[in-house]
Amino acid sequence: MGDTGRARNAVSGQEPTPMPRLALYALVVCALAVAAAVVSFVEGSFLGVVWVLLAGLSSNMAWYYIRRAKVRAQG
């Protein structure tokens, strides 16, 4: 049937790089912080502001680690 393995003559610059582990963790933290912010605001607590700030920080960290991995893969 079909070959699911890597091509033998593939150019290494054409394959997508896997997502760095720290970026994945930062995305998980971002999603959890957004969920916590929603719950806090629904319950009437202004502590959700802190969760929104944490979500912003973690999304920026994820973007940074993904971008850094792409730059390292190119050079």
N, C-alpha and C positions, 0 to 999 in steps of 0.2 A: 504494500500500500504506500501511502505517502510518508516521506521522511520528516519526522518532527524534530530532528536534531539540527544543530547549527551547520550552516553551509561551510564547506572547507575553504572556499576562496572568498569569503565575505570580507569586506572592508570594515575594519574595526570602528571607524568613525561614524558608520551609518546605523549602528544598533543603538536603541535607547538605553540609557544608563538606568540601573535600578534606583529606586528612591532611597536616599540615605536614611538610616535608622533614626537619627535625631529629628529629621524632618517628619517622619511618620509619627514619632512620639509627640512632636509639637502640634501636628494636625489633630491627634486624639485629644490632647489637652484643650485645644481650641474648641472642638466639638463639645466636650464636656463642660467647658466654661460657658458656652452659649446656652446649653441646656440648664445649667445652674442659674444663669441670669434670668432666663425665662421663668423658672420656678420661683425665684426670689421676687421678681416683679409681680407675678400672679398672686403671691402671698402678701403683697403690699410692703415688702421690705426694700429699702433703698440700698441694701447690700449688693443688689444686682449690678450696681454701677462698678463695683470692684470686679465682679465677674466679667463685665463687658471689657474693662481695661485689660484683664488677664487674657481674654480671647484675642484682643488686638495685638498684644505682645506676642502671644504664641503663634498667631498667623504670620506675623512679621518674621519670627524665628524660622518657621517652616519655609517661607519664601526664601530667606537667606540661605538655608542649608541646601535647598533644591538648586538655587542659582549657583552656589559654590560648587556643587557636584557637576553641574553642566560645564562650568568654566574649567574645572580640573580635567574633565573628560576630553575637552577640546585640545588642551595644551599639554 
